[in-house]
Amino acid sequence: MNLQRLVERLSRRARPAVLAACGLGVLVLMQAFSSVLGERLKTQNAAARALEPAAQEAAEALSDAQSQRAQRFKQLKLYQRGLPKLAEDRRQIYEDGLALQEEKRLLEKQLEIMTTYLLVDPVEHKISVMRGDQALETYKIGVEAPKAYAGALAAGTVDAVVSKERFAHPERPKSEQVDGQLQWQPPQVGTSVRANALGEYVVFTHGSLILHGPARRKADHEAYPHVCLELPLAVARRLYAETYIGTKILVKSAPPAARTVLPAPSLAQDRKGKRKR
């Protein structure tokens, strides 16, 4: 049984006054319900109007956030595009730094070479590795060093290194013109006077001075024309390693020999000598 049939059956049995009262009650209830709904609607509308500024601010904040987000995405794309270039720039900066360090090291080495020299003191029988006025190392040398052999001219007080040989090589070939004819002497093979005379760790200077270790043969050493600064093997090895092409060698000149001045005889001594005569 549905609701419509139930209502029709009740309407047939109920009196008209009762029906009117029921209808009136329903209308009153509907009016009251409509009034309550209206009041709630007004309250909700008022609350909605109160929320409009906040909603507007939220919309503006959302718009700003979206704009910032778009800007960040744009910056991110630019940064991603610039990453390879940034890596390349950093690599270039690193390589330039390495090049500058290498150039600095070479300049410091050149400065070290330019300011380092050897100071030979024949009076004190020592040779010093100098840098400026400071002696870095000092070694003892022979009593008669430097000494000229086989008629070689005496060495000057200032000289410079021009070449170095770990072992003294045999003589080089020689060629010269004599009376319009070319005279050529072939190079020596194996040991020679030059190799036996100079030995190991040989340092040649611009002049006649030669620094070298112990000679292999004393006879060849004395027969080879040069100004000798013969050194112990350990000292020759150290000086060979610490000198460069262009290193200056200064030889101190020996001070003049002091003259012995006899005291003048007094007058009394002169008279005594005359009386004795």
C-alpha positions as CSV (number, residue, x, y, z in Angstrom):
1,M,0.0,0.0,0.0
2,N,1.5,3.3,-1.1
3,L,1.2,6.7,0.6
4,Q,-1.3,8.2,-1.9
5,R,-3.9,5.4,-1.2
6,L,-3.4,5.9,2.5
7,V,-4.1,9.6,2.2
8,E,-7.2,9.0,0.1
9,R,-8.5,6.5,2.6
10,L,-7.9,8.8,5.5
11,S,-9.5,11.7,3.6
12,R,-12.7,9.7,3.0
13,R,-13.0,8.7,6.6
14,A,-11.8,12.0,8.2
15,R,-14.1,15.0,8.7
16,P,-13.7,18.2,6.8
17,A,-12.9,20.2,9.9
18,V,-10.2,17.8,10.9
19,L,-8.7,18.0,7.4
20,A,-8.7,21.7,7.5
21,A,-7.0,21.8,10.8
22,C,-4.4,19.3,9.6
23,G,-3.8,21.4,6.5
24,L,-3.5,24.6,8.5
25,G,-1.0,22.9,10.8
26,V,1.0,21.8,7.9
27,L,1.0,25.3,6.5
28,V,2.1,26.7,9.8
29,L,4.9,24.2,10.1
30,M,6.0,25.0,6.6
31,Q,5.9,28.7,7.3
32,A,8.0,28.2,10.4
33,F,10.4,26.0,8.6
34,S,10.7,28.5,5.8
35,S,11.3,31.3,8.4
36,V,14.1,29.2,10.0
37,L,15.6,28.5,6.7
38,G,15.5,32.1,5.8
39,E,17.3,33.1,9.0
40,R,20.0,30.5,8.4
41,L,20.3,31.7,4.8
42,K,20.8,35.3,6.0
43,T,23.4,34.1,8.4
44,Q,25.2,32.1,5.8
45,N,25.1,35.1,3.4
46,A,26.5,37.3,6.0
47,A,29.3,34.9,6.7
48,A,29.9,34.6,3.0
49,R,30.1,38.3,2.6
50,A,32.5,38.4,5.6
51,L,34.7,35.8,3.9
52,E,34.9,37.7,0.6
53,P,37.9,39.9,1.5
54,A,39.8,36.9,2.7
55,A,38.9,35.0,-0.4
56,Q,40.0,38.0,-2.5
57,E,43.3,38.1,-0.6
58,A,43.7,34.4,-1.1
59,A,43.1,34.7,-4.8
60,E,45.6,37.5,-5.0
61,A,48.2,35.4,-3.0
62,L,47.4,32.5,-5.3
63,S,48.0,34.7,-8.3
64,D,51.3,36.0,-6.9
65,A,52.4,32.4,-6.0
66,Q,51.6,31.3,-9.6
67,S,53.5,34.2,-11.0
68,Q,56.5,33.5,-8.7
69,R,56.3,29.8,-9.6
70,A,56.4,30.7,-13.3
71,Q,59.4,33.0,-12.6
72,R,61.2,30.3,-10.7
73,F,60.6,27.8,-13.5
74,K,62.0,30.4,-15.9
75,Q,65.1,30.9,-13.8
76,L,65.5,27.2,-13.3
77,K,65.5,26.7,-17.1
78,L,68.1,29.5,-17.5
79,Y,70.2,28.0,-14.7
80,Q,70.0,24.5,-16.4
81,R,71.0,26.1,-19.7
82,G,73.9,27.9,-18.0
83,L,75.2,24.8,-16.1
84,P,77.5,23.6,-19.0
85,K,78.9,27.1,-19.4
86,L,79.4,27.4,-15.7
87,A,81.3,24.1,-15.6
88,E,83.4,25.1,-18.6
89,D,84.2,28.5,-16.9
90,R,85.2,26.7,-13.7
91,R,87.4,24.3,-15.6
92,Q,89.0,27.3,-17.4
93,I,89.6,29.1,-14.1
94,Y,91.1,25.9,-12.6
95,E,93.4,25.5,-15.6
96,D,94.4,29.2,-15.5
97,G,95.2,28.8,-11.8
98,L,97.4,25.8,-12.5
99,A,99.1,27.8,-15.3
100,L,99.7,30.7,-12.9
101,Q,101.1,28.4,-10.3
102,E,103.5,26.9,-12.8
103,E,104.5,30.3,-14.0
104,K,105.1,31.4,-10.4
105,R,107.2,28.3,-9.8
106,L,109.3,29.0,-12.9
107,L,109.8,32.6,-11.9
108,E,110.8,31.6,-8.4
109,K,113.2,29.0,-9.9
110,Q,114.7,31.7,-12.2
111,L,115.0,34.1,-9.3
112,E,116.8,31.3,-7.4
113,I,119.1,30.7,-10.3
114,M,119.8,34.4,-10.7
115,T,120.6,35.0,-7.1
116,T,122.6,31.8,-6.4
117,Y,126.4,31.9,-7.0
118,L,129.5,30.2,-5.8
119,L,132.1,32.0,-3.7
120,V,135.6,30.6,-3.7
121,D,137.9,31.6,-0.8
122,P,141.5,30.5,-1.5
123,V,142.7,31.8,1.8
124,E,140.2,29.9,3.9
125,H,140.3,27.0,1.4
126,K,136.5,26.7,1.1
127,I,133.8,27.2,-1.5
128,S,130.3,28.4,-0.5
129,V,126.9,28.2,-2.2
130,M,125.6,31.8,-1.8
131,R,122.2,33.4,-2.2
132,G,122.6,37.1,-1.8
133,D,124.8,37.6,1.3
134,Q,123.8,34.4,2.9
135,A,125.9,31.2,2.7
136,L,123.6,28.2,2.1
137,E,126.3,25.6,2.2
138,T,130.1,25.7,2.6
139,Y,132.6,23.0,1.6
140,K,136.3,22.6,2.1
141,I,138.6,22.6,-1.0
142,G,142.3,21.9,-1.8
143,V,145.0,24.0,-0.2
144,E,146.3,25.1,-3.6
145,A,143.0,25.7,-5.4
146,P,142.5,27.2,-7.8
147,K,145.7,26.2,-9.5
148,A,146.8,26.6,-13.2
149,Y,148.3,23.5,-15.0
150,A,150.2,23.1,-18.3
151,G,150.6,26.9,-18.8
152,A,146.9,27.8,-18.6
153,L,146.2,31.5,-17.9
154,A,145.1,32.3,-14.4
155,A,141.3,32.5,-13.9
156,G,139.6,35.8,-13.3
157,T,137.8,36.8,-10.1
158,V,134.4,36.6,-11.8
159,D,133.3,33.7,-14.0
160,A,130.1,31.9,-15.0
161,V,129.1,28.3,-15.7
162,V,128.7,27.5,-19.4
163,S,128.3,23.7,-19.5
164,K,128.4,20.6,-17.3
165,E,129.4,17.0,-17.9
166,R,128.5,14.1,-15.6
167,F,131.6,12.3,-16.9
168,A,134.3,14.2,-18.8
169,H,134.0,13.3,-22.5
170,P,136.9,12.5,-24.7
171,E,138.3,15.3,-26.8
172,R,136.1,16.7,-29.6
173,P,137.1,16.7,-33.2
174,K,139.1,19.7,-34.3
175,S,139.2,21.4,-37.6
176,E,141.2,24.5,-38.7
177,Q,142.7,26.0,-41.8
178,V,146.5,26.1,-42.0
179,D,148.1,27.8,-45.1
180,G,144.8,27.4,-47.0
181,Q,144.5,23.7,-46.2
182,L,141.9,22.2,-43.8
183,Q,143.5,20.3,-41.0
184,W,141.0,17.9,-39.2
185,Q,141.7,15.8,-36.2
186,P,139.2,13.0,-35.6
187,P,137.5,12.7,-32.1
188,Q,139.1,10.4,-29.6
189,V,137.5,7.1,-28.8
190,G,137.3,5.6,-25.3
191,T,139.4,7.1,-22.5
192,S,141.6,10.1,-23.2
193,V,143.7,12.7,-21.5
194,R,140.7,15.0,-21.1
195,A,138.5,12.3,-19.6
196,N,141.3,11.0,-17.2
197,A,142.3,14.5,-16.2
198,L,138.9,15.9,-15.3
199,G,137.1,12.8,-14.0
200,E,133.4,13.1,-12.9
201,Y,131.0,16.0,-12.2
202,V,132.8,18.5,-14.4
203,V,131.6,22.1,-14.4
204,F,133.0,24.4,-17.2
205,T,133.1,28.1,-16.9
206,H,133.4,30.9,-19.5
207,G,137.1,31.2,-18.7
208,S,139.8,28.7,-17.9
209,L,138.5,27.7,-14.5
210,I,137.1,24.1,-14.3
211,L,135.4,22.5,-11.3
212,H,135.6,18.7,-11.2
213,G,136.0,15.7,-8.9
214,P,139.1,13.7,-8.3
215,A,141.2,13.0,-11.5
216,R,141.6,9.5,-12.7
217,R,145.3,9.9,-13.5
218,K,147.4,12.6,-11.8
219,A,149.8,12.7,-14.7
220,D,147.0,13.4,-17.2
221,H,145.5,16.0,-14.8
222,E,148.8,18.0,-14.6
223,A,149.3,17.8,-18.3
224,Y,145.9,19.1,-19.3
225,P,145.9,22.9,-19.7
226,H,143.3,24.3,-17.3
227,V,142.8,26.2,-14.0
228,C,141.8,23.5,-11.6
229,L,139.5,23.6,-8.7
230,E,139.7,19.9,-7.8
231,L,137.1,18.9,-5.3
232,P,136.3,15.8,-3.2
233,L,133.8,13.5,-5.0
234,A,130.9,14.3,-2.6
235,V,131.5,18.1,-2.9
236,A,131.8,17.9,-6.7
237,R,128.5,15.9,-6.8
238,R,126.7,18.5,-4.7
239,L,128.0,21.5,-6.6
240,Y,127.2,19.8,-9.9
241,A,123.5,19.5,-8.8
242,E,123.3,23.0,-7.3
243,T,124.8,24.9,-10.2
244,Y,123.0,25.9,-13.5
245,I,124.1,27.3,-16.8
246,G,124.8,31.0,-16.0
247,T,125.6,30.5,-12.3
248,K,128.3,33.0,-11.4
249,I,131.5,32.0,-9.7
250,L,133.4,34.6,-7.6
251,V,136.9,34.0,-6.6
252,K,138.2,36.1,-3.7
253,S,141.5,37.7,-4.3
254,A,144.2,36.9,-1.7
255,P,145.0,39.9,0.5
256,P,148.5,41.5,-0.1
257,A,151.2,40.1,2.0
258,A,151.9,42.1,5.1
259,R,155.3,43.8,5.1
260,T,157.5,43.4,8.2
261,V,158.5,46.8,9.4
262,L,161.6,46.8,11.7
263,P,161.6,49.4,14.5
264,A,163.9,52.3,14.1
265,P,167.0,52.2,16.4
266,S,166.9,54.7,19.2
267,L,169.6,57.4,19.8
268,A,171.1,55.6,22.8
269,Q,171.4,52.4,20.8
270,D,173.1,54.3,18.0
271,R,175.7,55.8,20.4
272,K,176.4,52.4,21.9
273,G,177.1,51.0,18.5
274,K,179.5,53.8,17.7
275,R,181.4,53.2,21.0
276,K,181.7,49.5,20.3
277,R,183.2,50.4,16.9
